[in-house]
Amino acid sequence: MVITTAWAAFPEVFGGLATRAANALIEPIESAVNRIKTGVIELYRMLNPLAALADSIGNDTLSKVLGTGLVAGKINFGRLTNTEIGAAEKAIADIGEALRQAFQTDWVGEIAKRVRRSNAAGDAVQPIEETSAITQS
């Protein structure tokens, strides 16, 4: 029961974890690209005083012409949408419930009942086998 519960939840849980991992990978790459972009723009401003002047007076058209305003704002790669939000938490709760039910079951008692039933069925079959053996002789 516990294994089937865990296995049934596996696709959703794995999908949610993969999405989280991908988003966690995107964030530092995006941050690094933005830092590089900022550094390149600052380097260009140092090398081209006219670009720095255009940026300082706020002339967007001139900034774009000179190259410092071509990529305005921060670069955003976006994030993957996690459609499996809460799948891991639900799976943990379901597995916990399956474990609770498993621990509440008297497995030894269940086995003993089945052995008794099996023995009772065997006792009922034995006289039939004996009668069958007598008639075949």
TIRO-2110 file (N, C-alpha, C; in Angstrom, 1 decimal):
// TIRO-2110
0.8, -1.2, 0.0, N, 1, A
0.0, 0.0, 0.0, CA, 1, A
0.9, 1.3, 0.0, C, 1, A
1.9, 1.3, 0.8, N, 2, A
2.8, 2.4, 0.9, CA, 2, A
3.5, 2.6, -0.4, C, 2, A
4.0, 1.5, -1.0, N, 3, A
4.8, 1.6, -2.2, CA, 3, A
3.9, 2.1, -3.4, C, 3, A
2.7, 1.5, -3.5, N, 4, A
1.8, 1.9, -4.5, CA, 4, A
1.4, 3.4, -4.4, C, 4, A
1.2, 3.8, -3.1, N, 5, A
0.8, 5.2, -2.9, CA, 5, A
2.0, 6.1, -3.4, C, 5, A
3.2, 5.8, -3.0, N, 6, A
4.4, 6.6, -3.4, CA, 6, A
4.6, 6.6, -4.9, C, 6, A
4.4, 5.4, -5.5, N, 7, A
4.6, 5.3, -6.9, CA, 7, A
3.5, 6.0, -7.7, C, 7, A
2.3, 6.0, -7.2, N, 8, A
1.2, 6.8, -7.9, CA, 8, A
1.5, 8.3, -7.9, C, 8, A
2.2, 8.8, -6.9, N, 9, A
2.4, 10.2, -6.8, CA, 9, A
3.7, 10.6, -7.5, C, 9, A
4.5, 9.6, -7.9, N, 10, A
5.8, 9.9, -8.4, CA, 10, A
5.9, 10.9, -9.6, C, 10, A
5.0, 10.8, -10.6, N, 11, A
5.1, 11.7, -11.8, CA, 11, A
4.9, 13.2, -11.3, C, 11, A
3.9, 13.4, -10.5, N, 12, A
3.6, 14.8, -10.1, CA, 12, A
4.7, 15.3, -9.2, C, 12, A
5.2, 14.5, -8.3, N, 13, A
6.3, 15.0, -7.4, CA, 13, A
7.5, 15.2, -8.2, C, 13, A
7.9, 14.4, -9.1, N, 14, A
9.1, 14.5, -9.9, CA, 14, A
8.9, 15.8, -10.8, C, 14, A
7.8, 16.0, -11.4, N, 15, A
7.5, 17.2, -12.2, CA, 15, A
7.7, 18.4, -11.4, C, 15, A
7.1, 18.5, -10.2, N, 16, A
7.3, 19.6, -9.4, CA, 16, A
8.7, 19.9, -9.0, C, 16, A
9.4, 18.8, -8.6, N, 17, A
10.8, 19.0, -8.2, CA, 17, A
11.7, 19.5, -9.4, C, 17, A
11.4, 18.9, -10.6, N, 18, A
12.2, 19.3, -11.8, CA, 18, A
11.9, 20.8, -12.1, C, 18, A
10.7, 21.2, -12.0, N, 19, A
10.4, 22.6, -12.2, CA, 19, A
11.1, 23.5, -11.2, C, 19, A
11.1, 23.1, -9.9, N, 20, A
11.8, 23.9, -8.9, CA, 20, A
13.3, 24.0, -9.2, C, 20, A
13.9, 22.8, -9.6, N, 21, A
15.3, 22.8, -9.9, CA, 21, A
15.6, 23.7, -11.1, C, 21, A
14.8, 23.6, -12.2, N, 22, A
15.0, 24.4, -13.4, CA, 22, A
15.0, 25.9, -13.0, C, 22, A
14.0, 26.3, -12.2, N, 23, A
13.9, 27.7, -11.8, CA, 23, A
15.1, 28.1, -10.9, C, 23, A
15.5, 27.2, -10.1, N, 24, A
16.7, 27.5, -9.3, CA, 24, A
17.9, 27.7, -10.1, C, 24, A
18.0, 27.0, -11.2, N, 25, A
19.1, 27.2, -12.2, CA, 25, A
19.0, 28.4, -13.0, C, 25, A
17.8, 28.8, -13.3, N, 26, A
17.7, 30.0, -14.2, CA, 26, A
18.1, 31.3, -13.4, C, 26, A
17.7, 31.4, -12.1, N, 27, A
17.9, 32.6, -11.3, CA, 27, A
19.4, 33.0, -11.3, C, 27, A
20.4, 32.2, -11.0, N, 28, A
21.8, 32.7, -10.9, CA, 28, A
22.3, 33.0, -12.3, C, 28, A
21.8, 32.3, -13.3, N, 29, A
22.3, 32.6, -14.7, CA, 29, A
21.8, 34.0, -15.1, C, 29, A
20.5, 34.2, -14.8, N, 30, A
19.9, 35.5, -15.1, CA, 30, A
20.7, 36.7, -14.4, C, 30, A
21.0, 36.4, -13.1, N, 31, A
21.7, 37.4, -12.3, CA, 31, A
23.1, 37.7, -12.9, C, 31, A
23.8, 36.6, -13.3, N, 32, A
25.1, 36.8, -13.9, CA, 32, A
25.0, 37.6, -15.2, C, 32, A
24.1, 37.3, -16.0, N, 33, A
23.9, 38.0, -17.3, CA, 33, A
23.7, 39.5, -17.0, C, 33, A
22.8, 39.8, -16.0, N, 34, A
22.5, 41.2, -15.7, CA, 34, A
23.8, 41.9, -15.2, C, 34, A
24.6, 41.2, -14.4, N, 35, A
25.8, 41.8, -13.9, CA, 35, A
26.8, 42.0, -15.0, C, 35, A
26.9, 41.1, -16.0, N, 36, A
27.8, 41.3, -17.1, CA, 36, A
27.3, 42.4, -18.0, C, 36, A
26.0, 42.5, -18.2, N, 37, A
25.4, 43.6, -19.0, CA, 37, A
25.7, 45.0, -18.3, C, 37, A
25.6, 45.0, -17.0, N, 38, A
25.9, 46.3, -16.3, CA, 38, A
27.4, 46.6, -16.4, C, 38, A
28.2, 45.6, -16.3, N, 39, A
29.6, 45.9, -16.4, CA, 39, A
30.0, 46.3, -17.8, C, 39, A
29.4, 45.7, -18.9, N, 40, A
29.8, 46.1, -20.2, CA, 40, A
29.3, 47.6, -20.5, C, 40, A
28.1, 47.9, -20.0, N, 41, A
27.6, 49.3, -20.2, CA, 41, A
28.5, 50.3, -19.4, C, 41, A
28.9, 50.0, -18.2, N, 42, A
29.8, 50.8, -17.5, CA, 42, A
31.2, 51.0, -18.2, C, 42, A
31.7, 49.9, -18.7, N, 43, A
33.0, 50.0, -19.5, CA, 43, A
32.8, 50.8, -20.7, C, 43, A
31.7, 50.7, -21.4, N, 44, A
31.4, 51.5, -22.6, CA, 44, A
31.3, 53.0, -22.2, C, 44, A
30.7, 53.3, -21.1, N, 45, A
30.5, 54.7, -20.7, CA, 45, A
31.9, 55.2, -20.3, C, 45, A
32.8, 54.4, -19.7, N, 46, A
34.1, 54.9, -19.4, CA, 46, A
34.9, 55.2, -20.7, C, 46, A
34.7, 54.3, -21.7, N, 47, A
35.5, 54.5, -22.9, CA, 47, A
34.9, 55.5, -23.9, C, 47, A
33.6, 55.8, -23.7, N, 48, A
32.9, 56.8, -24.6, CA, 48, A
32.2, 57.8, -23.7, C, 48, A
32.9, 58.9, -23.5, N, 49, A
32.3, 60.0, -22.6, CA, 49, A
31.0, 60.6, -23.2, C, 49, A
30.8, 60.6, -24.5, N, 50, A
29.6, 61.1, -25.1, CA, 50, A
28.4, 60.2, -24.7, C, 50, A
28.6, 58.9, -24.6, N, 51, A
27.6, 58.0, -24.2, CA, 51, A
27.2, 58.2, -22.7, C, 51, A
28.2, 58.5, -21.9, N, 52, A
28.0, 58.8, -20.5, CA, 52, A
27.2, 60.1, -20.3, C, 52, A
27.5, 61.1, -21.1, N, 53, A
26.8, 62.4, -21.1, CA, 53, A
25.4, 62.2, -21.5, C, 53, A
25.1, 61.4, -22.6, N, 54, A
23.8, 61.1, -23.1, CA, 54, A
23.0, 60.4, -22.0, C, 54, A
23.6, 59.5, -21.3, N, 55, A
22.9, 58.8, -20.2, CA, 55, A
22.6, 59.7, -19.1, C, 55, A
23.5, 60.6, -18.7, N, 56, A
23.4, 61.4, -17.6, CA, 56, A
22.3, 62.5, -17.8, C, 56, A
22.1, 62.9, -19.1, N, 57, A
21.0, 63.9, -19.3, CA, 57, A
19.7, 63.3, -19.6, C, 57, A
19.7, 61.9, -19.7, N, 58, A
18.4, 61.2, -19.9, CA, 58, A
17.9, 61.2, -21.3, C, 58, A
18.7, 61.4, -22.2, N, 59, A
18.3, 61.4, -23.6, CA, 59, A
18.3, 60.0, -24.1, C, 59, A
17.1, 59.3, -24.1, N, 60, A
16.9, 57.9, -24.5, CA, 60, A
17.3, 57.7, -25.9, C, 60, A
17.0, 58.6, -26.8, N, 61, A
17.3, 58.4, -28.3, CA, 61, A
18.8, 58.4, -28.5, C, 61, A
19.4, 59.4, -27.9, N, 62, A
20.9, 59.4, -28.0, CA, 62, A
21.6, 58.2, -27.3, C, 62, A
21.0, 57.8, -26.2, N, 63, A
21.6, 56.6, -25.5, CA, 63, A
21.5, 55.4, -26.4, C, 63, A
20.4, 55.3, -27.1, N, 64, A
20.2, 54.1, -27.9, CA, 64, A
21.1, 54.2, -29.1, C, 64, A
21.3, 55.4, -29.7, N, 65, A
22.2, 55.5, -30.8, CA, 65, A
23.6, 55.2, -30.4, C, 65, A
24.0, 55.6, -29.2, N, 66, A
25.4, 55.4, -28.7, CA, 66, A
25.6, 54.0, -28.1, C, 66, A
24.5, 53.3, -27.9, N, 67, A
24.6, 51.9, -27.5, CA, 67, A
24.4, 51.6, -26.1, C, 67, A
24.3, 52.5, -25.2, N, 68, A
24.1, 52.2, -23.8, CA, 68, A
22.7, 51.9, -23.4, C, 68, A
21.8, 52.4, -24.3, N, 69, A
20.4, 52.2, -23.9, CA, 69, A
19.7, 51.1, -24.8, C, 69, A
20.5, 50.3, -25.4, N, 70, A
19.9, 49.3, -26.3, CA, 70, A
19.1, 48.2, -25.5, C, 70, A
19.6, 47.8, -24.4, N, 71, A
18.9, 46.8, -23.5, CA, 71, A
18.6, 47.5, -22.2, C, 71, A
17.3, 48.1, -22.2, N, 72, A
16.9, 48.8, -21.0, CA, 72, A
16.4, 47.9, -19.9, C, 72, A
16.7, 48.3, -18.7, N, 73, A
16.2, 47.5, -17.6, CA, 73, A
16.9, 46.2, -17.4, C, 73, A
16.5, 45.4, -16.5, N, 74, A
17.1, 44.1, -16.3, CA, 74, A
16.6, 43.0, -17.2, C, 74, A
17.5, 42.1, -17.6, N, 75, A
17.1, 41.0, -18.4, CA, 75, A
16.4, 40.0, -17.6, C, 75, A
15.3, 39.5, -18.1, N, 76, A
14.5, 38.5, -17.3, CA, 76, A
14.2, 37.3, -18.2, C, 76, A
14.7, 36.2, -17.8, N, 77, A
14.5, 34.9, -18.6, CA, 77, A
13.2, 34.3, -18.3, C, 77, A
12.4, 34.8, -17.3, N, 78, A
11.2, 34.2, -17.0, CA, 78, A
11.4, 33.0, -16.2, C, 78, A
10.3, 32.4, -15.7, N, 79, A
10.4, 31.2, -14.9, CA, 79, A
9.4, 30.1, -15.4, C, 79, A
9.7, 28.9, -15.2, N, 80, A
8.7, 27.8, -15.5, CA, 80, A
7.6, 27.8, -14.5, C, 80, A
6.4, 27.6, -15.0, N, 81, A
5.2, 27.5, -14.2, CA, 81, A
5.2, 26.1, -13.6, C, 81, A
5.1, 26.1, -12.2, N, 82, A
5.0, 24.8, -11.5, CA, 82, A
3.5, 24.4, -11.4, C, 82, A
3.1, 23.5, -12.3, N, 83, A
1.7, 23.1, -12.2, CA, 83, A
1.5, 22.0, -11.2, C, 83, A
2.5, 21.5, -10.5, N, 84, A
2.4, 20.5, -9.5, CA, 84, A
2.7, 21.0, -8.1, C, 84, A
2.2, 22.3, -7.9, N, 85, A
2.4, 22.9, -6.6, CA, 85, A
1.7, 22.0, -5.5, C, 85, A
2.4, 21.7, -4.5, N, 86, A
1.8, 20.9, -3.4, CA, 86, A
1.8, 19.4, -3.6, C, 86, A
2.3, 18.9, -4.8, N, 87, A
2.3, 17.5, -5.1, CA, 87, A
3.1, 16.7, -4.1, C, 87, A
4.3, 17.3, -3.8, N, 88, A
5.2, 16.6, -2.8, CA, 88, A
4.6, 16.5, -1.4, C, 88, A
4.0, 17.6, -1.0, N, 89, A
3.3, 17.7, 0.3, CA, 89, A
2.2, 16.7, 0.4, C, 89, A
1.4, 16.6, -0.7, N, 90, A
0.2, 15.7, -0.7, CA, 90, A
0.7, 14.3, -0.7, C, 90, A
1.8, 14.0, -1.5, N, 91, A
2.3, 12.6, -1.5, CA, 91, A
2.8, 12.2, -0.1, C, 91, A
3.5, 13.1, 0.6, N, 92, A
4.0, 12.8, 1.9, CA, 92, A
2.8, 12.6, 2.9, C, 92, A
1.7, 13.3, 2.7, N, 93, A
0.5, 13.1, 3.6, CA, 93, A
-0.1, 11.8, 3.2, C, 93, A
-0.2, 11.4, 1.9, N, 94, A
-0.8, 10.2, 1.5, CA, 94, A
0.1, 9.0, 2.0, C, 94, A
1.4, 9.1, 1.9, N, 95, A
2.3, 8.0, 2.3, CA, 95, A
2.2, 7.9, 3.8, C, 95, A
2.1, 9.0, 4.5, N, 96, A
1.9, 8.9, 6.0, CA, 96, A
0.6, 8.2, 6.4, C, 96, A
-0.5, 8.5, 5.7, N, 97, A
-1.7, 7.8, 5.9, CA, 97, A
-1.6, 6.3, 5.6, C, 97, A
-1.0, 6.0, 4.5, N, 98, A
-0.8, 4.6, 4.2, CA, 98, A
0.0, 3.9, 5.3, C, 98, A
1.1, 4.5, 5.8, N, 99, A
1.9, 3.9, 6.9, CA, 99, A
1.1, 3.8, 8.1, C, 99, A
0.3, 4.8, 8.4, N, 100, A
-0.6, 4.7, 9.6, CA, 100, A
-1.5, 3.5, 9.6, C, 100, A
-2.1, 3.4, 8.4, N, 101, A
-3.1, 2.2, 8.2, CA, 101, A
-2.3, 0.9, 8.3, C, 101, A
-1.1, 0.9, 7.8, N, 102, A
-0.3, -0.4, 7.8, CA, 102, A
0.1, -0.7, 9.2, C, 102, A
0.4, 0.3, 10.0, N, 103, A
0.8, 0.0, 11.4, CA, 103, A
-0.4, -0.3, 12.3, C, 103, A
-1.5, 0.1, 11.9, N, 104, A
-2.7, -0.2, 12.7, CA, 104, A
-3.3, -1.6, 12.3, C, 104, A
-2.8, -2.2, 11.3, N, 105, A
-3.2, -3.6, 10.9, CA, 105, A
-2.5, -4.6, 11.7, C, 105, A
-3.2, -5.6, 12.2, N, 106, A
-2.6, -6.7, 13.0, CA, 106, A
-2.2, -7.8, 12.0, C, 106, A
-1.0, -7.6, 11.4, N, 107, A
-0.5, -8.5, 10.4, CA, 107, A
-0.4, -9.9, 10.9, C, 107, A
0.1, -10.1, 12.1, N, 108, A
0.3, -11.5, 12.6, CA, 108, A
-1.1, -12.1, 12.8, C, 108, A
-2.0, -11.3, 13.3, N, 109, A
-3.4, -11.9, 13.5, CA, 109, A
-4.0, -12.2, 12.2, C, 109, A
-3.8, -11.4, 11.2, N, 110, A
-4.4, -11.7, 9.8, CA, 110, A
-3.8, -12.9, 9.2, C, 110, A
-2.5, -13.1, 9.4, N, 111, A
-1.8, -14.3, 8.9, CA, 111, A
-2.4, -15.6, 9.7, C, 111, A
-2.5, -15.4, 11.0, N, 112, A
-3.0, -16.6, 11.8, CA, 112, A
-4.5, -16.9, 11.3, C, 112, A
-5.3, -15.9, 11.1, N, 113, A
-6.7, -16.2, 10.6, CA, 113, A
-6.7, -17.0, 9.3, C, 113, A
-5.8, -16.5, 8.4, N, 114, A
-5.8, -17.2, 7.1, CA, 114, A
-5.2, -18.6, 7.2, C, 114, A
-4.3, -18.8, 8.1, N, 115, A
-3.7, -20.1, 8.3, CA, 115, A
-4.8, -21.0, 8.8, C, 115, A
-5.6, -20.5, 9.8, N, 116, A
-6.7, -21.3, 10.4, CA, 116, A
-7.7, -21.6, 9.3, C, 116, A
-8.1, -20.6, 8.5, N, 117, A
-9.0, -20.9, 7.4, CA, 117, A
-8.5, -22.0, 6.5, C, 117, A
-7.2, -21.8, 6.2, N, 118, A
-6.6, -22.8, 5.3, CA, 118, A
-6.6, -24.2, 5.9, C, 118, A
-6.3, -24.3, 7.2, N, 119, A
-6.3, -25.6, 7.9, CA, 119, A
-7.7, -26.1, 7.9, C, 119, A
-8.7, -25.3, 8.1, N, 120, A
-10.1, -25.7, 8.2, CA, 120, A
-10.5, -26.3, 6.8, C, 120, A
-10.1, -25.6, 5.8, N, 121, A
-10.4, -26.0, 4.4, CA, 121, A
-9.7, -27.4, 4.1, C, 121, A
-8.5, -27.5, 4.6, N, 122, A
-7.7, -28.7, 4.4, CA, 122, A
-8.4, -29.9, 5.2, C, 122, A
-8.9, -29.6, 6.4, N, 123, A
-9.5, -30.6, 7.2, CA, 123, A
-10.8, -31.1, 6.5, C, 123, A
-11.5, -30.2, 5.8, N, 124, A
-12.7, -30.5, 5.1, CA, 124, A
-12.4, -31.3, 3.8, C, 124, A
-11.3, -31.1, 3.2, N, 125, A
-10.9, -31.8, 2.0, CA, 125, A
-10.4, -33.2, 2.3, C, 125, A
-9.7, -33.3, 3.4, N, 126, A
-9.1, -34.6, 3.8, CA, 126, A
-10.1, -35.8, 3.8, C, 126, A
-11.3, -35.7, 4.4, N, 127, A
-12.2, -36.8, 4.3, CA, 127, A
-12.7, -37.2, 2.9, C, 127, A
-12.8, -36.1, 2.1, N, 128, A
-13.2, -36.4, 0.7, CA, 128, A
-12.1, -37.2, 0.0, C, 128, A
-10.8, -36.8, 0.2, N, 129, A
-9.7, -37.5, -0.4, CA, 129, A
-9.6, -39.0, 0.1, C, 129, A
-9.9, -39.2, 1.4, N, 130, A
-9.9, -40.5, 2.0, CA, 130, A
-11.0, -41.4, 1.3, C, 130, A
-12.2, -40.8, 1.2, N, 131, A
-13.3, -41.5, 0.5, CA, 131, A
-13.0, -41.8, -0.9, C, 131, A
-12.3, -40.9, -1.6, N, 132, A
-12.0, -41.1, -3.0, CA, 132, A
-10.9, -42.2, -3.1, C, 132, A
-10.0, -42.3, -2.1, N, 133, A
-9.0, -43.3, -2.1, CA, 133, A
-9.6, -44.7, -1.9, C, 133, A
-10.7, -44.8, -1.0, N, 134, A
-11.3, -46.1, -0.7, CA, 134, A
-12.1, -46.5, -2.0, C, 134, A
-12.8, -45.6, -2.7, N, 135, A
-13.6, -46.0, -3.8, CA, 135, A
-12.7, -46.4, -5.0, C, 135, A
-11.5, -45.9, -5.0, N, 136, A
-10.6, -46.2, -6.2, CA, 136, A
-9.9, -47.6, -5.9, C, 136, A
-9.9, -48.1, -4.7, N, 137, A
-9.2, -49.3, -4.4, CA, 137, A
-9.9, -50.5, -4.9, C, 137, A
END
